[in-house]
């Protein structure tokens, strides 16, 4: 179950990162278009729209990094980081459930 959850979190992070990059590009394009192409009142309106579009993915990325750090910090050291198997008493250095090396 934990492996599925970890894989899902990685997938969510991957999608969020790419969506954030797209929003940053869109925000920069709107900001630059507003500064160079449109009259002042419209430029201000697009700047007000463009700046939140720039900041949203940055805050989203920071929030997801904080969550992944917090989630990984909650896993006790005697559990496998990949599948969550209890490794108490294991001396082989390899998780018997998933085969990953024990750190």
Rosetta blueprint (number, residue, H / E / L):
1 X L
2 X H
3 X H
4 X H
5 X H
6 X H
7 X H
8 X H
9 X H
10 X H
11 X H
12 X H
13 X H
14 X H
15 X H
16 X H
17 X H
18 X H
19 X H
20 X H
21 X H
22 X H
23 X H
24 X H
25 X H
26 X H
27 X H
28 X H
29 X H
30 X H
31 X H
32 X H
33 X H
34 X H
35 X H
36 X H
37 X L
38 X L
39 X L
40 X H
41 X H
42 X H
43 X H
44 X H
45 X H
46 X H
47 X H
48 X H
49 X H
50 X H
51 X H
52 X H
53 X H
54 X H
55 X H
56 X H
57 X H
58 X H
59 X H
60 X H
61 X H
62 X H
63 X H
64 X H
65 X H
66 X H
67 X H
68 X H
69 X H
70 X H
71 X H
72 X H
73 X H
74 X H
75 X L
76 X L
77 X L
78 X L
79 X E
80 X L
81 X L
82 X L
83 X L
84 X L
85 X L
86 X E
87 X L
88 X L
89 X L
90 X L
91 X L
92 X L
93 X L
94 X E
95 X L
96 X L
97 X L
98 X L
99 X L
100 X L
101 X E
102 X L
103 X L
